[in-house]
Amino acid sequence: MAGRTPIAAKSSALIAMIADEDTVTGFLLAGVGNVDLRRKTNYLIVDSKTTVKAIEDTFKEFTSREDIAIVLISQYVANMIRFLVDSYNKPVPAILEIPSKDHPYDPSHDSVLSRVKYLFSAESVASGRR
């Protein structure tokens, strides 16, 4: 398949989290957490004191790290940096928006779901089916 970016195969990769305290704590209890030798973590707990700049910087850091394969981000946090989430187009790390306890999931704001809908509508137009 010409033009496709190959996905690097590694022996292990991390899942990163940007979410509220309860969501991050649940994933940390499940074993997702990691702290490297430089004391860098693979998660950011977002609360009322967390600035949008801090969320943006963490998102950029997580999406540029070689050891992260998936970034899980609460949808309400993703809405704070929607322009970054929507403009991100690399296959790895994959960005997945998840619901949180206090904010229900809204499929109309999910960037992955909107891209899938766009692809299927473009395929149906290209193939003459609609």
DSSP file with accessible surface (Angstrom, degrees, kcal/mol):
  #  RESIDUE AA STRUCTURE BP1 BP2  ACC     N-H-->O    O-->H-N    N-H-->O    O-->H-N    TCO  KAPPA ALPHA  PHI   PSI    X-CA   Y-CA   Z-CA
    1    1 A M    >         0   0  191      0, 0.0     3,-1.1     0, 0.0     2,-0.1   0.000 360.0 360.0 360.0 103.9    0.0    0.0    0.0
    2    2 A A  T 3   +     0   0  107      1,-0.2     3,-0.1     3,-0.0     0, 0.0  -0.357 360.0  23.5 -69.2 144.1    1.8    3.0   -1.3
    3    3 A G  T 3  S+     0   0   86      1,-0.3     2,-0.3    -2,-0.1    -1,-0.2   0.405  88.5 126.1  85.9  -4.5    1.8    6.2    0.7
    4    4 A R    <   -     0   0  184     -3,-1.1    -1,-0.3     1,-0.0     0, 0.0  -0.708  61.4-124.2 -90.1 141.5    1.0    4.6    4.0
    5    5 A T        -     0   0  106     -2,-0.3     2,-0.1    -3,-0.1    -1,-0.0  -0.692  29.2-122.3 -81.8 125.1    3.2    5.2    7.0
    6    6 A P        -     0   0  116      0, 0.0     2,-0.6     0, 0.0    -1,-0.0  -0.448  19.8-128.6 -68.4 142.0    4.6    2.0    8.5
    7    7 A I        -     0   0  114     -2,-0.1     2,-0.1    84,-0.1     0, 0.0  -0.823  24.6-124.0 -92.9 121.9    3.7    1.4   12.1
    8    8 A A        -     0   0   78     -2,-0.6     2,-0.5     1,-0.1    -1,-0.0  -0.426  18.2-138.6 -68.1 135.0    6.8    0.6   14.2
    9    9 A A        +     0   0  105     -2,-0.1     2,-0.3     2,-0.0    -1,-0.1  -0.852  27.5 176.3 -97.4 124.2    6.6   -2.7   16.0
   10   10 A K        -     0   0  102     -2,-0.5     3,-0.1     1,-0.1    57,-0.0  -0.859  40.8-121.0-122.9 162.9    8.0   -2.6   19.6
   11   11 A S  S    S+     0   0  131     -2,-0.3     2,-0.3     1,-0.2    -1,-0.1   0.814  95.7   3.9 -74.6 -27.6    8.2   -5.1   22.3
   12   12 A S        -     0   0   93     -3,-0.0     2,-0.3     2,-0.0    -1,-0.2  -0.993  61.9-179.6-154.8 152.3    6.3   -2.8   24.7
   13   13 A A        -     0   0   52     -2,-0.3    55,-0.2    -3,-0.1     2,-0.2  -0.973  22.7-119.3-148.4 160.2    4.5    0.5   24.6
   14   14 A L  E     -a   68   0A  37     53,-3.2    55,-2.8    -2,-0.3    56,-1.4  -0.605   9.3-133.4-103.2 160.2    2.6    2.6   27.1
   15   15 A I  E     -a   70   0A  59     17,-0.4     2,-0.3    -2,-0.2    56,-0.2  -0.959  25.8-154.1-106.7 127.0   -1.0    3.9   27.4
   16   16 A A  E     -a   71   0A   0     54,-3.2    56,-3.3    -2,-0.5     2,-0.4  -0.739   5.4-153.1-101.6 153.9   -1.1    7.6   28.4
   17   17 A M  E     +ab  72  43A   3     25,-2.0    27,-1.9    -2,-0.3     2,-0.4  -0.988  20.4 177.3-131.2 135.4   -4.0    9.2   30.2
   18   18 A I  E     +ab  73  44A   0     54,-2.3    56,-2.3    -2,-0.4     2,-0.3  -0.925  47.0 104.7-130.4 104.4   -5.3   12.8   30.4
   19   19 A A  E     - b   0  45A   0     25,-2.0    27,-2.9    -2,-0.4    -2,-0.1  -0.942  69.8 -58.8-163.1-178.7   -8.4   12.7   32.5
   20   20 A D     >  -     0   0   14     -2,-0.3     4,-2.5    25,-0.2     5,-0.3  -0.190  58.8 -98.0 -72.2 169.4  -10.0   13.6   35.8
   21   21 A E  H  > S+     0   0  123     25,-0.4     4,-2.8     1,-0.2     5,-0.2   0.890 120.1  50.7 -60.7 -43.2   -8.7   12.1   39.1
   22   22 A D  H  > S+     0   0   77      2,-0.2     4,-2.1     1,-0.2    -1,-0.2   0.917 112.8  46.0 -64.0 -42.6  -11.2    9.2   39.3
   23   23 A T  H  > S+     0   0   20      2,-0.2     4,-2.0     1,-0.2    -2,-0.2   0.944 115.2  45.8 -66.0 -47.6  -10.6    8.0   35.8
   24   24 A V  H  X S+     0   0    1     -4,-2.5     4,-2.7     1,-0.2     5,-0.2   0.925 111.4  53.1 -62.4 -42.9   -6.8    8.2   36.1
   25   25 A T  H  X S+     0   0   56     -4,-2.8     4,-2.5    -5,-0.3    -1,-0.2   0.915 107.2  52.1 -59.6 -42.5   -6.9    6.5   39.5
   26   26 A G  H  X S+     0   0   41     -4,-2.1     4,-1.1     1,-0.2    -1,-0.2   0.925 112.6  44.3 -60.1 -44.2   -8.9    3.6   38.0
   27   27 A F  H  <>S+     0   0   69     -4,-2.0     5,-2.3     2,-0.2     4,-0.3   0.862 111.3  53.9 -70.2 -34.8   -6.5    3.1   35.2
   28   28 A L  H ><5S+     0   0   56     -4,-2.7     3,-1.4     1,-0.2     5,-0.3   0.910 107.2  51.3 -64.8 -40.2   -3.5    3.4   37.6
   29   29 A L  H 3<5S+     0   0  150     -4,-2.5    -1,-0.2     1,-0.3    -2,-0.2   0.793 105.5  57.1 -65.1 -26.7   -5.0    0.7   39.8
   30   30 A A  T 3<5S-     0   0   82     -4,-1.1    -1,-0.3    -5,-0.2    -2,-0.2   0.510 126.6-101.6 -81.5  -5.7   -5.4   -1.5   36.6
   31   31 A G  T < 5S+     0   0   62     -3,-1.4    -3,-0.2    -4,-0.3    -2,-0.1   0.630  86.3 123.1 100.6  15.5   -1.6   -1.1   36.1
   32   32 A V      < +     0   0   27     -5,-2.3   -17,-0.4    -8,-0.1    -4,-0.2   0.772  45.6 104.1 -80.8 -24.1   -1.4    1.6   33.3
   33   33 A G        +     0   0   34     -6,-0.3     2,-0.3    -5,-0.3   -17,-0.1  -0.167  43.5 176.7 -66.6 149.1    0.8    4.0   35.3
   34   34 A N        -     0   0   57    -20,-0.0     8,-1.0     2,-0.0     2,-0.4  -0.982  16.2-170.1-151.9 138.7    4.5    4.5   34.6
   35   35 A V  B     -D   41   0B  68     -2,-0.3     6,-0.2     6,-0.2     2,-0.0  -0.993  20.0-152.9-128.2 122.4    7.2    6.8   36.0
   36   36 A D    >   -     0   0   34      4,-2.2     3,-1.9    -2,-0.4    -2,-0.0  -0.184  37.2 -86.4 -87.6-174.8   10.5    6.8   34.1
   37   37 A L  T 3  S+     0   0  179      1,-0.3    -1,-0.1     2,-0.1    -2,-0.0   0.765 128.4  54.9 -64.3 -27.0   14.0    7.5   35.4
   38   38 A R  T 3  S-     0   0  193      2,-0.1    -1,-0.3     3,-0.0     3,-0.1   0.237 120.2-109.2 -88.9  11.4   13.5   11.3   34.8
   39   39 A R    <   +     0   0  202     -3,-1.9     2,-0.4     1,-0.2    -2,-0.1   0.751  69.0 149.9  66.5  26.6   10.4   11.2   37.0
   40   40 A K        -     0   0   92      2,-0.0    -4,-2.2     1,-0.0    -1,-0.2  -0.771  31.4-153.3 -88.7 133.8    8.1   11.7   33.9
   41   41 A T  B     -D   35   0B  43     -2,-0.4    -6,-0.2    -6,-0.2    -8,-0.0  -0.547  19.8-132.3-101.1 170.1    4.7   10.1   34.2
   42   42 A N  S    S+     0   0    1     -8,-1.0   -25,-2.0    -2,-0.2     2,-0.3  -0.007  83.6  61.6-108.5  27.9    2.4    8.8   31.5
   43   43 A Y  E     -b   17   0A  62    -27,-0.2     2,-0.4    -9,-0.2   -25,-0.2  -0.986  57.6-156.7-149.9 156.0   -0.7   10.6   32.9
   44   44 A L  E     -b   18   0A  36    -27,-1.9   -25,-2.0    -2,-0.3     2,-0.6  -0.985  15.2-145.7-133.7 124.5   -2.1   14.0   33.7
   45   45 A I  E     -b   19   0A  57     -2,-0.4     2,-0.5   -27,-0.2   -25,-0.2  -0.830  17.8-153.3 -90.2 120.4   -4.8   14.5   36.3
   46   46 A V        +     0   0    6    -27,-2.9   -25,-0.4    -2,-0.6     2,-0.2  -0.849  26.6 153.2 -99.3 124.0   -7.1   17.4   35.2
   47   47 A D    >   -     0   0   86     -2,-0.5     3,-1.4   -27,-0.1   -27,-0.0  -0.687  62.5 -75.2-131.8-168.9   -8.9   19.3   37.9
   48   48 A S  T 3  S+     0   0  125      1,-0.3    -2,-0.0    -2,-0.2     0, 0.0   0.731 129.1  52.8 -66.4 -19.3  -10.3   22.8   38.3
   49   49 A K  T 3  S+     0   0  179      2,-0.1     2,-0.4     0, 0.0    -1,-0.3   0.561  83.0 105.8 -91.8  -9.6   -6.8   24.2   38.8
   50   50 A T    <   -     0   0   34     -3,-1.4     2,-0.1     1,-0.1    -4,-0.0  -0.575  66.3-137.2 -75.1 127.6   -5.3   22.7   35.6
   51   51 A T     >  -     0   0   83     -2,-0.4     4,-1.8     1,-0.1     5,-0.1  -0.469  15.5-122.1 -83.2 156.7   -4.7   25.2   32.9
   52   52 A V  H  > S+     0   0   64      1,-0.2     4,-2.9     2,-0.2     5,-0.2   0.877 114.8  58.7 -63.2 -36.0   -5.5   24.7   29.2
   53   53 A K  H  > S+     0   0  121      1,-0.2     4,-2.8     2,-0.2    -1,-0.2   0.908 104.2  50.1 -59.9 -42.3   -1.9   25.4   28.5
   54   54 A A  H  > S+     0   0   33      2,-0.2     4,-2.3     1,-0.2    -1,-0.2   0.898 111.6  48.4 -64.2 -39.4   -0.8   22.5   30.7
   55   55 A I  H  X S+     0   0    0     -4,-1.8     4,-2.6     2,-0.2    -2,-0.2   0.932 112.5  48.6 -66.2 -44.5   -3.3   20.2   29.0
   56   56 A E  H  X S+     0   0   36     -4,-2.9     4,-2.6     2,-0.2    -2,-0.2   0.931 112.3  48.2 -59.6 -47.7   -2.0   21.3   25.5
   57   57 A D  H  X S+     0   0   68     -4,-2.8     4,-2.3     1,-0.2    -1,-0.2   0.907 112.9  47.9 -62.4 -41.0    1.6   20.8   26.6
   58   58 A T  H  X S+     0   0   21     -4,-2.3     4,-3.0     2,-0.2     5,-0.2   0.914 110.9  51.0 -66.7 -41.9    0.9   17.3   28.0
   59   59 A F  H  X S+     0   0    4     -4,-2.6     4,-2.4     1,-0.2    -2,-0.2   0.940 112.1  47.1 -60.0 -46.0   -1.0   16.3   24.9
   60   60 A K  H  X S+     0   0  102     -4,-2.6     4,-0.8     2,-0.2    -1,-0.2   0.898 113.5  48.9 -63.2 -40.5    1.9   17.5   22.6
   61   61 A E  H >X S+     0   0   53     -4,-2.3     4,-1.1    -5,-0.2     3,-0.8   0.948 112.6  46.7 -63.6 -49.0    4.4   15.6   24.8
   62   62 A F  H 3< S+     0   0    2     -4,-3.0     3,-0.4     1,-0.2    -2,-0.2   0.877 111.8  50.7 -63.1 -38.4    2.4   12.4   24.9
   63   63 A T  H 3< S+     0   0   19     -4,-2.4    -1,-0.2    -5,-0.2    -2,-0.2   0.649 113.0  46.8 -77.5 -10.9    1.8   12.4   21.1
   64   64 A S  H << S+     0   0   80     -4,-0.8     2,-0.2    -3,-0.8    -1,-0.2   0.556  87.3 104.5-103.6  -9.7    5.5   13.0   20.4
   65   65 A R    ><  -     0   0   35     -4,-1.1     3,-0.7    -3,-0.4    -4,-0.0  -0.515  62.1-148.0 -75.3 137.3    6.9   10.3   22.8
   66   66 A E  T 3  S+     0   0  152     -2,-0.2    -1,-0.1     1,-0.2    -4,-0.0   0.729  93.4  58.9 -74.4 -23.6    8.1    7.1   21.1
   67   67 A D  T 3  S+     0   0   56    -54,-0.1   -53,-3.2     2,-0.0     2,-0.5   0.410  87.6  87.4 -91.8   4.7    7.1    4.9   24.0
   68   68 A I  E <   +a   14   0A   2     -3,-0.7   -53,-0.2   -55,-0.2     3,-0.1  -0.895  41.5 171.1-109.5 128.3    3.4    5.7   24.0
   69   69 A A  E     +     0   0A  34    -55,-2.8    25,-2.5    -2,-0.5     2,-0.4   0.713  69.7  27.1-102.8 -29.2    1.0    3.8   21.7
   70   70 A I  E     -ac  15  94A  55    -56,-1.4   -54,-3.2    23,-0.3     2,-0.6  -1.000  58.4-159.1-138.8 136.6   -2.4    5.0   22.9
   71   71 A V  E     -ac  16  95A   0     23,-3.2    25,-2.6    -2,-0.4     2,-0.5  -0.972  11.4-161.2-114.7 115.1   -3.5    8.3   24.5
   72   72 A L  E     +ac  17  96A  17    -56,-3.3   -54,-2.3    -2,-0.6     2,-0.4  -0.861  15.2 178.7 -93.5 126.8   -6.7    8.0   26.4
   73   73 A I  E     -ac  18  97A   0     23,-2.5    25,-2.2    -2,-0.5   -54,-0.2  -0.995  32.0-115.4-133.0 132.0   -8.3   11.5   27.0
   74   74 A S  E  >  - c   0  98A   0    -56,-2.3     4,-2.7    -2,-0.4     3,-0.5  -0.420  28.5-125.3 -62.4 141.0  -11.6   12.3   28.7
   75   75 A Q  H  > S+     0   0    8     23,-2.6     4,-2.2     1,-0.3     5,-0.2   0.883 109.4  53.4 -61.6 -37.9  -14.0   13.8   26.2
   76   76 A Y  H  > S+     0   0   44     22,-0.3     4,-0.7     1,-0.2    -1,-0.3   0.863 111.4  47.0 -68.2 -29.5  -14.6   16.9   28.2
   77   77 A V  H >> S+     0   0    0     -3,-0.5     4,-0.9     2,-0.2     3,-0.8   0.905 109.3  53.9 -73.2 -40.4  -10.8   17.5   28.4
   78   78 A A  H >< S+     0   0    0     -4,-2.7     3,-0.7     1,-0.3     7,-0.3   0.866 101.8  59.4 -61.2 -33.8  -10.5   16.9   24.7
   79   79 A N  H >< S+     0   0   64     -4,-2.2     3,-0.9     1,-0.2    -1,-0.3   0.812  98.7  58.7 -65.2 -27.7  -13.2   19.6   24.1
   80   80 A M  H << S+     0   0   80     -3,-0.8    -1,-0.2    -4,-0.7    -2,-0.2   0.803 121.1  26.1 -69.1 -29.7  -10.8   22.0   25.9
   81   81 A I  T XX S+     0   0    0     -4,-0.9     4,-2.0    -3,-0.7     3,-1.1  -0.188  80.0 141.6-123.5  39.2   -8.1   21.4   23.3
   82   82 A R  H <>  +     0   0   40     -3,-0.9     4,-3.0     1,-0.3     5,-0.3   0.850  67.6  59.4 -54.4 -38.2  -10.4   20.3   20.4
   83   83 A F  H 3> S+     0   0  124      1,-0.2     4,-1.3     2,-0.2    -1,-0.3   0.890 109.2  44.1 -62.1 -35.9   -8.3   22.1   17.8
   84   84 A L  H <> S+     0   0   24     -3,-1.1     4,-1.1     2,-0.2    -1,-0.2   0.919 114.8  47.9 -73.1 -43.1   -5.2   19.9   18.8
   85   85 A V  H  < S+     0   0    2     -4,-2.0     3,-0.5    -7,-0.3    -2,-0.2   0.930 114.3  46.3 -64.6 -44.0   -7.2   16.7   18.9
   86   86 A D  H  < S+     0   0   74     -4,-3.0    -1,-0.2     1,-0.2    -2,-0.2   0.816 112.6  50.0 -69.6 -30.5   -8.9   17.3   15.6
   87   87 A S  H  < S+     0   0   80     -4,-1.3     2,-0.3    -5,-0.3    -1,-0.2   0.651  85.7 101.5 -84.9 -11.5   -5.7   18.3   13.8
   88   88 A Y     <  +     0   0   24     -4,-1.1     7,-0.1    -3,-0.5    -4,-0.0  -0.562  40.3 163.6 -73.7 127.0   -3.7   15.2   15.1
   89   89 A N        +     0   0  131     -2,-0.3    -1,-0.1     3,-0.1     5,-0.0   0.225  26.9 116.3-134.9  18.0   -3.5   12.7   12.2
   90   90 A K        -     0   0  128      3,-0.1    -2,-0.0     1,-0.1     0, 0.0  -0.610  60.1-136.4 -88.2 150.0   -0.8   10.2   13.0
   91   91 A P  S    S+     0   0   68      0, 0.0    -1,-0.1     0, 0.0   -84,-0.1   0.816  79.5  77.6 -74.4 -29.3   -1.7    6.5   13.5
   92   92 A V  S    S+     0   0   67      1,-0.3     2,-0.1     2,-0.1   -22,-0.1  -0.996  90.1  30.7-133.2 129.2    0.5    6.1   16.6
   93   93 A P  S    S-     0   0    4      0, 0.0   -23,-0.3     0, 0.0    -1,-0.3   0.530  92.6-144.5 -74.2 146.4   -0.1    7.0   19.2
   94   94 A A  E     -c   70   0A  37    -25,-2.5   -23,-3.2    -2,-0.1     2,-0.6  -0.561   7.6-138.8 -76.6 140.7   -3.8    6.5   18.7
   95   95 A I  E     -c   71   0A  14     -2,-0.2     2,-0.5   -25,-0.2   -23,-0.2  -0.912  22.3-177.5-104.6 121.2   -6.0    9.1   20.4
   96   96 A L  E     -c   72   0A  75    -25,-2.6   -23,-2.5    -2,-0.6     2,-0.4  -0.981  16.6-145.9-122.9 125.9   -9.2    7.7   22.0
   97   97 A E  E     -c   73   0A  13     -2,-0.5   -23,-0.2   -25,-0.2   -25,-0.1  -0.768  22.0-174.0 -90.4 132.9  -11.8    9.9   23.7
   98   98 A I  E     -c   74   0A  30    -25,-2.2   -23,-2.6    -2,-0.4   -22,-0.3  -0.879  23.7-110.5-125.2 155.0  -13.4    8.3   26.7
   99   99 A P        -     0   0   72      0, 0.0     2,-0.3     0, 0.0     6,-0.0  -0.359  28.9-147.1 -76.9 163.5  -16.3    9.3   29.0
  100  100 A S        -     0   0   15      3,-1.9     3,-0.2    -2,-0.1     5,-0.1  -0.801  28.7-101.0-123.3 173.7  -15.8   10.3   32.6
  101  101 A K  S    S+     0   0  146     -2,-0.3    -1,-0.1     1,-0.2     0, 0.0   0.886 120.4  33.7 -62.0 -40.7  -17.9    9.9   35.7
  102  102 A D  S    S+     0   0  114      1,-0.2    -1,-0.2     2,-0.0     0, 0.0   0.564 117.1  54.3 -94.8 -10.9  -19.2   13.5   35.7
  103  103 A H  S    S-     0   0   78     -3,-0.2    -3,-1.9     3,-0.0    -1,-0.2  -0.940  78.6-139.4-129.8 110.9  -19.4   14.1   31.9
  104  104 A P        -     0   0  114      0, 0.0     2,-0.2     0, 0.0    -3,-0.1  -0.243  31.4 -95.2 -67.7 157.7  -21.3   11.7   29.7
  105  105 A Y        -     0   0   89     -5,-0.1   -31,-0.0   -30,-0.0    -7,-0.0  -0.507  33.6-164.2 -74.0 134.5  -20.0   10.7   26.3
  106  106 A D    >   -     0   0   61     -2,-0.2     3,-1.8     1,-0.1     4,-0.5  -0.933   6.9-161.8-121.6 105.4  -21.2   12.7   23.3
  107  107 A P  G >  S+     0   0   58      0, 0.0     3,-0.9     0, 0.0     7,-0.1   0.779  86.1  68.5 -60.9 -23.1  -20.6   10.9   20.0
  108  108 A S  G 3  S+     0   0   86      1,-0.2     6,-0.0     5,-0.1    -2,-0.0   0.733 102.8  45.3 -70.2 -18.1  -21.0   14.1   18.0
  109  109 A H  G <  S+     0   0   89     -3,-1.8     2,-0.5     4,-0.0    -1,-0.2   0.490  83.9 111.2 -99.5  -5.4  -17.8   15.5   19.5
  110  110 A D    <>  -     0   0   15     -3,-0.9     4,-2.2    -4,-0.5     5,-0.2  -0.585  53.0-159.4 -77.0 118.2  -15.7   12.4   19.1
  111  111 A S  H  > S+     0   0    3     -2,-0.5     4,-1.9     2,-0.2    -1,-0.2   0.873  90.2  50.9 -67.3 -36.8  -13.0   13.1   16.4
  112  112 A V  H  > S+     0   0   55      2,-0.2     4,-2.2     1,-0.2    -1,-0.2   0.946 111.4  47.5 -66.3 -45.8  -12.3    9.5   15.7
  113  113 A L  H  > S+     0   0   55      1,-0.2     4,-2.6     2,-0.2    -2,-0.2   0.909 110.9  51.5 -63.4 -39.0  -16.0    8.7   15.2
  114  114 A S  H  X S+     0   0   60     -4,-2.2     4,-2.2     1,-0.2    -1,-0.2   0.888 109.7  50.3 -67.7 -34.1  -16.5   11.8   12.9
  115  115 A R  H  X S+     0   0   90     -4,-1.9     4,-2.6     2,-0.2    -1,-0.2   0.903 110.2  49.9 -68.0 -39.7  -13.5   10.7   10.8
  116  116 A V  H  X S+     0   0   58     -4,-2.2     4,-2.6     2,-0.2     5,-0.2   0.938 111.0  49.0 -64.3 -44.3  -14.9    7.2   10.4
  117  117 A K  H  X S+     0   0  128     -4,-2.6     4,-2.3     1,-0.2    -2,-0.2   0.910 111.5  50.2 -61.0 -40.9  -18.3    8.6    9.4
  118  118 A Y  H  X S+     0   0  160     -4,-2.2     4,-2.6     2,-0.2    -2,-0.2   0.927 110.3  49.7 -63.1 -44.5  -16.5   10.8    6.9
  119  119 A L  H  X S+     0   0   98     -4,-2.6     4,-2.5     1,-0.2    -2,-0.2   0.920 112.4  46.8 -61.5 -44.7  -14.6    7.9    5.4
  120  120 A F  H  X S+     0   0  132     -4,-2.6     4,-2.1     2,-0.2    -1,-0.2   0.885 113.3  48.2 -67.8 -35.5  -17.7    5.8    5.0
  121  121 A S  H  X S+     0   0   41     -4,-2.3     4,-1.8    -5,-0.2    -2,-0.2   0.895 112.7  49.1 -71.1 -35.7  -19.7    8.6    3.4
  122  122 A A  H  X S+     0   0   40     -4,-2.6     4,-2.5    -5,-0.2    -2,-0.2   0.898 111.4  50.0 -68.3 -37.2  -16.8    9.3    1.0
  123  123 A E  H  X S+     0   0  112     -4,-2.5     4,-2.2     2,-0.2     6,-0.3   0.905 109.8  50.0 -66.6 -40.9  -16.5    5.6    0.1
  124  124 A S  H  <>S+     0   0   29     -4,-2.1     5,-1.2     2,-0.2     4,-0.4   0.876 112.8  46.9 -68.5 -33.6  -20.2    5.4   -0.5
  125  125 A V  H ><5S+     0   0   87     -4,-1.8     3,-0.9     1,-0.2    -2,-0.2   0.926 112.9  49.6 -69.6 -42.1  -20.1    8.4   -2.8
  126  126 A A  H 3<5S+     0   0   90     -4,-2.5    -2,-0.2     1,-0.3    -1,-0.2   0.846 113.3  45.7 -66.2 -35.2  -17.0    7.1   -4.6
  127  127 A S  T 3<5S-     0   0   63     -4,-2.2    -1,-0.3     2,-0.2    -2,-0.2   0.487 114.5-114.2 -88.5  -3.6  -18.6    3.7   -5.2
  128  128 A G  T < 5S+     0   0   70     -3,-0.9     2,-0.4    -4,-0.4    -3,-0.2   0.490  77.0 123.8  87.0   0.8  -21.9    5.2   -6.4
  129  129 A R      <       0   0  175     -5,-1.2    -1,-0.3    -6,-0.3    -2,-0.2  -0.790 360.0 360.0 -95.8 137.5  -23.8    3.8   -3.4
  130  130 A R              0   0  232     -2,-0.4    -9,-0.0    -3,-0.1    -5,-0.0  -0.970 360.0 360.0-160.7 360.0  -25.8    6.2   -1.2
